[in-house]
Amino acid sequence: MEYTVEQLLSAIRGAESLEELQRMIGPSEEDSQANVARLAKLDRFFEQYGAYSESWPEHAKSLLAEQNRFESAYC
């Protein structure tokens, strides 16, 4: 979504936290592309290992944690 200067200034002045503004603006194009790639890898992990469990390898767990951080910041 595109915002006018007035809308952005109003949001900045009314924001209660930086996280609120970050969620409003959304991820950068680079972060969005990284998210798409990460989701594709996670889909393959779900196909390979099944539902998330402690038996997932560490690299898969780390990628899922990274995805959770992204979603917490922007969703």
DAJO-V828456 format. One record per pair of residues at least 12 apart in sequence whose ideal C-beta (glycine too) atoms are under 10 Angstrom apart, sorted by sequence separation. I is the first residue (numbers start at 1). J is the second residue. D is the distance in Angstrom with one decimal. If there is no record, write none. Layout:
BEGIN
I_J_D, I_J_D
END
This chain:
BEGIN
12_24_9.5, 45_57_8.5, 48_60_8.4, 52_64_6.5, 8_21_9.1, 11_24_5.8, 11_25_8.6, 45_59_9.0, 46_60_9.2, 45_60_4.5, 8_24_8.9, 44_60_9.3, 45_61_9.3, 7_24_9.5, 8_25_8.5, 41_59_9.5, 42_60_7.8, 45_63_7.2, 46_64_9.6, 41_60_8.3, 45_64_7.7, 3_24_8.2, 42_63_6.1, 3_25_8.2, 41_63_6.0, 42_64_6.2, 1_24_8.9, 41_64_9.7, 1_25_9.3, 39_63_9.7, 42_66_9.5, 1_26_8.1, 38_63_6.1, 42_67_6.1, 38_64_9.0, 41_67_9.2, 38_66_6.5, 39_67_7.0, 38_67_5.4, 35_66_9.5, 39_70_9.5, 34_66_9.0, 35_67_7.5, 38_70_7.4, 34_67_10.0, 35_70_5.7, 34_70_8.1, 35_71_8.7, 32_70_9.6, 31_70_7.3, 35_74_8.3, 31_73_9.0, 32_74_9.0, 27_70_7.3, 31_74_8.0, 27_73_7.7, 26_73_9.6, 27_74_5.2, 26_74_5.9, 27_75_9.9, 23_72_9.4, 25_74_9.0, 26_75_9.8, 23_73_7.0, 24_74_9.7, 22_73_5.9, 23_74_6.0, 22_74_7.1, 23_75_7.8, 19_72_8.7, 19_73_7.0, 19_74_9.8
END
